[in-house]
Amino acid sequence: MKNEAPNKFFAPLIIAGITIGFLASAYKFITAQKNNVEPEQLESKYKNIEKEIE
C-alpha cells in the first residue's frame, strides 16, 4: 500500500478562508460599534472624564 501525502492545496485555502471570514466579521463588529455611538453619549462621557481629572 502506498501512503499518500495529505493534500497540500486545499488545507491552506481552508485556513485562509477561515482567517478572512474571522477578520471580516471582526471588522464589521468594530465598525458597527463606532456607528452606533450617539454624539450626546460621547459628550457625556467626556464630561465625566473631565470631572474625574479635576
Secondary structure in CASP SS format (residue, H / E / C, confidence):
PFRMAT SS
TARGET T0000
AUTHOR 0000-0000-0000
METHOD secondary structure of the structure
MODEL  1
M C 1.00
K C 1.00
N C 1.00
E C 1.00
A C 1.00
P C 1.00
N C 1.00
K C 1.00
F C 1.00
F H 1.00
A H 1.00
P H 1.00
L H 1.00
I H 1.00
I H 1.00
A H 1.00
G H 1.00
I H 1.00
T H 1.00
I H 1.00
G H 1.00
F H 1.00
L H 1.00
A H 1.00
S H 1.00
A H 1.00
Y H 1.00
K H 1.00
F H 1.00
I H 1.00
T H 1.00
A H 1.00
Q H 1.00
K H 1.00
N H 1.00
N H 1.00
V C 1.00
E C 1.00
P H 1.00
E H 1.00
Q H 1.00
L H 1.00
E H 1.00
S H 1.00
K H 1.00
Y H 1.00
K H 1.00
N H 1.00
I H 1.00
E H 1.00
K H 1.00
E H 1.00
I H 1.00
E C 1.00
END
